[in-house]
Amino acid sequence: MHPDPVTALLVGRSTLDIVYACAGFPDADGKVDAEVAYKAGGGPALNAAVAFAGLGGQAKLLSVVGEGPFADWVRGDIGRYGVQLIDAAAGETDVLPVSSVILSGAHRAIVNQPLPSRVGGAPGDLVGRLFEACPAIVLSDGHLPELALPVLQRAREMGVTTVLDGGSWKEWTPELLPFVDVAVVSARFRPPGMDDVLTWLAGRIARVAVTRGAGPIRWRDDGASGAIDPPQVEAVDTLGAGDIFHGAFCHALANGGDFPASLRFAAGVASGACAVWGPRAWIGEAPRAAT
């Protein structure tokens, strides 16, 4: 058994999200007033790390944040929840991307800062230090492959469960898949020419699931299969819900939950997060174990 709290290592993208909730989207050359506005640390791995920590786990985040006022704000945001940042861009300035988000009802529009598709790799000694205190679970959000690949490889060598958060297919995704034990992907995750993503993934990875927002989660686990209906809530803010889902899923799985139970737990946490504004307000209200 793992000591309590369990530790997760989460690898991938961090951003600063500046969010506006509006009655409608602005027309060209138009303006709208926001009904709600907030800023928060964003990115799949970062939000998953905060969710994992918010549920009582110990989260380590390997990402690219760097220095500067935006980076300082994000570092303070995740620090409040006890997330330990391992910054692959330490000492560099103005490398943290800023995302501008407009929410309107069930829809959203996001403007991302352009980024190079690849960053510098993780030195071998850094990877070694990350595994000195062996985590119970490792998650890659599919971004930053030069960081993710050596971490997934080391996790596989050490027998640590690895999870892929597949938000979308990327040109380097095939490099990561051989080192993934569990893949939980969105409906947007589509390998070229493939329609039945669940079957395609199940031929390569033992435990796979496809999420569809508020729709059923289809899963397969070594021959067993099923579907899980997420709890239905009146959603006011879905930004980051998938990231929160993955952090909660990793927490449940690392604490001994079976695959469908961990998916069900994560769906409950993510649904609850959608019922409040911002990606942090749900923390402290969620259950602490898979059911």
C-alpha positions in Angstrom: 0.0 0.0 0.0 1.1 3.6 -0.7 1.6 5.9 2.3 -1.1 8.5 2.8 -1.2 11.0 1.1 -0.4 9.4 -2.2 1.9 11.4 -4.6 1.3 12.1 -8.2 3.7 13.5 -10.8 1.9 15.5 -13.4 3.7 16.6 -16.6 2.5 19.2 -19.1 1.1 22.6 -19.9 0.6 25.6 -17.6 -1.0 28.9 -18.5 -2.5 32.0 -17.0 -6.2 32.0 -17.9 -8.0 35.4 -17.9 -11.7 34.5 -18.1 -14.8 36.6 -18.9 -18.4 35.2 -18.6 -20.7 37.2 -20.9 -24.3 37.1 -22.0 -23.0 36.7 -25.6 -19.9 36.8 -27.7 -18.9 40.2 -29.1 -19.5 40.9 -32.8 -16.6 42.1 -35.0 -15.6 45.5 -33.8 -18.1 45.2 -30.9 -17.8 45.1 -27.1 -19.6 43.2 -24.4 -19.5 43.6 -20.6 -18.5 40.7 -18.5 -21.0 39.4 -15.9 -18.2 37.5 -14.1 -14.4 37.8 -14.6 -11.5 36.0 -12.9 -8.0 34.8 -13.5 -6.5 31.5 -12.6 -3.6 29.2 -13.3 -4.7 27.0 -16.2 -3.5 24.2 -18.5 -4.4 20.5 -18.3 -1.6 19.3 -16.1 -1.7 22.3 -13.8 -5.4 22.1 -13.1 -5.1 18.3 -12.7 -2.3 18.9 -10.1 -4.5 21.3 -8.1 -7.4 18.9 -8.2 -5.2 16.0 -7.0 -3.9 18.2 -4.2 -7.3 19.6 -3.4 -8.5 16.0 -2.8 -5.8 15.4 -0.2 -3.0 14.1 -2.4 0.5 15.3 -2.8 1.0 16.8 -6.3 4.2 17.5 -8.2 3.9 19.5 -11.4 6.7 19.3 -14.1 5.9 22.2 -16.4 7.2 25.4 -18.1 6.4 28.5 -16.0 9.6 30.7 -15.8 9.8 34.1 -14.3 7.8 37.4 -14.5 4.6 38.8 -13.0 2.3 36.3 -14.7 4.5 33.4 -13.7 4.7 34.7 -10.1 0.9 34.9 -9.9 0.5 31.3 -11.2 3.1 30.1 -8.8 1.2 31.7 -5.9 -2.1 30.2 -7.1 -0.9 26.6 -7.2 1.2 27.1 -4.1 -1.9 27.8 -2.0 -3.0 24.2 -2.7 0.4 22.7 -1.9 1.4 21.8 -5.5 5.1 21.5 -5.8 6.3 23.0 -9.1 9.4 21.6 -10.9 10.0 24.3 -13.4 11.7 23.3 -16.7 12.1 27.0 -17.6 13.5 28.2 -14.2 15.3 31.5 -14.8 13.7 32.2 -18.2 11.4 35.3 -18.5 8.0 35.7 -20.2 7.6 32.0 -21.2 4.3 31.3 -19.5 1.5 31.5 -22.1 -1.6 33.6 -21.4 -5.0 32.4 -22.5 -8.0 34.8 -22.9 -11.3 33.0 -22.5 -14.9 34.1 -23.1 -17.7 32.0 -21.7 -21.2 32.3 -22.9 -23.7 29.7 -21.7 -22.5 26.3 -22.7 -20.1 27.7 -25.2 -16.6 29.2 -24.9 -14.0 30.9 -27.1 -10.3 30.7 -26.2 -7.4 32.6 -27.7 -4.1 30.9 -26.9 -0.7 32.6 -27.2 1.4 31.0 -29.9 4.0 28.6 -28.6 6.7 26.5 -30.2 5.5 22.9 -30.5 8.5 21.6 -28.6 10.6 22.7 -25.6 13.9 21.7 -24.3 14.0 18.2 -22.9 14.3 17.1 -19.3 17.9 16.4 -18.2 18.5 12.8 -17.0 19.5 14.0 -13.5 16.2 15.9 -13.2 14.2 12.8 -14.2 16.2 10.8 -11.6 15.4 13.3 -8.9 11.7 13.3 -9.7 11.7 9.5 -9.0 13.8 9.5 -5.8 10.6 9.6 -3.8 8.6 7.3 -6.2 5.2 8.7 -7.1 2.1 6.4 -7.0 1.0 7.6 -10.4 2.2 9.7 -13.3 0.0 11.8 -15.7 0.9 13.4 -19.0 -1.5 15.8 -20.6 0.0 15.1 -24.0 1.8 18.4 -24.2 5.6 19.1 -23.9 6.7 15.7 -25.2 10.4 16.4 -24.4 9.5 16.5 -20.8 6.7 13.8 -20.9 8.5 11.1 -22.8 11.5 10.6 -20.4 9.2 10.8 -17.4 6.9 8.1 -18.9 9.8 5.9 -19.8 11.2 6.1 -16.3 7.8 5.4 -14.7 7.5 2.3 -16.9 10.9 1.1 -15.8 9.9 1.6 -12.1 6.4 0.0 -12.5 4.6 3.2 -11.8 1.1 3.6 -13.3 1.1 6.1 -16.2 -2.0 8.0 -17.4 -2.6 9.9 -20.6 -5.0 12.8 -20.6 -5.7 12.9 -24.3 -7.5 16.2 -25.0 -6.6 16.0 -28.7 -4.4 14.1 -31.0 -0.9 15.5 -31.6 1.8 14.6 -34.0 4.0 13.3 -31.2 1.2 11.3 -29.5 2.5 8.0 -31.0 5.8 8.5 -29.2 4.0 8.6 -25.8 1.4 5.8 -26.2 3.9 2.8 -25.8 4.5 4.1 -22.2 0.9 4.6 -21.2 -1.0 2.2 -18.9 -4.3 4.1 -18.8 -5.7 6.5 -21.5 -8.6 8.7 -20.7 -9.3 10.8 -23.8 -11.9 13.3 -25.0 -14.2 12.9 -27.9 -11.9 15.3 -29.8 -9.0 12.8 -29.5 -8.9 11.3 -33.0 -6.0 9.5 -34.6 -5.8 10.2 -38.3 -8.4 8.1 -40.2 -9.9 6.6 -37.0 -13.6 6.9 -36.0 -13.9 4.2 -33.3 -11.3 5.7 -31.0 -12.2 3.4 -28.0 -11.6 0.2 -30.0 -8.4 1.6 -31.5 -7.0 2.5 -28.1 -8.1 -0.7 -26.5 -6.0 -2.6 -29.1 -2.9 -0.8 -27.6 -3.7 0.0 -24.0 -5.4 -2.2 -21.4 -7.5 0.5 -19.7 -9.1 3.2 -21.9 -12.0 5.6 -21.7 -13.6 8.3 -23.8 -15.3 11.2 -22.2 -18.0 13.3 -23.9 -18.6 16.3 -21.6 -21.9 15.8 -19.9 -22.5 12.7 -22.0 -21.7 9.0 -21.1 -18.1 7.9 -20.5 -17.4 4.8 -22.4 -14.7 2.5 -21.0 -12.9 -0.8 -21.5 -10.7 -2.6 -19.1 -9.0 -5.8 -20.3 -12.1 -7.2 -22.0 -14.7 -5.7 -19.6 -16.6 -2.6 -20.8 -19.3 -0.2 -19.9 -20.6 3.3 -19.8 -21.0 5.8 -16.9 -23.4 8.7 -16.9 -21.9 11.8 -15.2 -24.2 13.5 -12.6 -26.3 16.2 -14.3 -25.9 19.6 -12.8 -26.8 23.2 -13.8 -23.4 24.1 -15.2 -22.2 27.7 -15.0 -18.5 27.3 -15.8 -17.1 24.3 -17.6 -13.6 25.7 -18.1 -11.0 23.2 -16.8 -13.6 20.5 -16.0 -11.8 17.9 -18.0 -8.5 18.7 -16.2 -10.2 18.5 -12.8 -11.7 15.1 -14.0 -8.2 13.8 -14.7 -6.8 15.0 -11.4 -9.7 13.4 -9.5 -9.4 10.2 -11.5 -5.7 9.9 -10.7 -6.4 10.5 -7.0 -9.0 7.7 -6.9 -7.0 5.3 -8.9 -3.8 5.9 -6.9 -5.8 5.3 -3.7 -6.9 1.8 -4.9 -10.1 2.5 -6.8 -10.8 0.2 -9.7 -11.1 1.7 -13.1 -14.8 2.3 -13.5 -15.1 3.4 -9.9 -12.3 5.9 -10.4 -14.0 7.2 -13.6 -17.3 7.6 -11.7 -15.7 9.4 -8.8 -13.9 11.8 -11.2 -17.2 12.5 -13.1 -18.8 13.4 -9.8 -16.0 15.8 -8.9 -15.9 17.4 -12.3 -19.7 17.8 -12.4 -19.6 19.6 -9.1 -16.8 21.9 -10.3 -19.0 22.9 -13.2 -21.7 24.2 -10.9 -19.6 27.0 -9.5 -17.5 29.8 -11.0 -13.8 29.3 -11.4 -11.7 26.1 -11.3 -11.0 26.2 -7.5 -14.3 26.9 -5.7 -15.3 23.2 -5.6 -12.3 22.3 -3.5 -13.3 21.3 0.0 -16.8 20.3 -1.2 -15.9 17.1 -3.0 -15.9 13.6 -1.5 -12.5 12.1 -0.7 -12.7 8.5 -2.0 -14.0 6.6 -5.0 -17.4 5.0 -4.6 
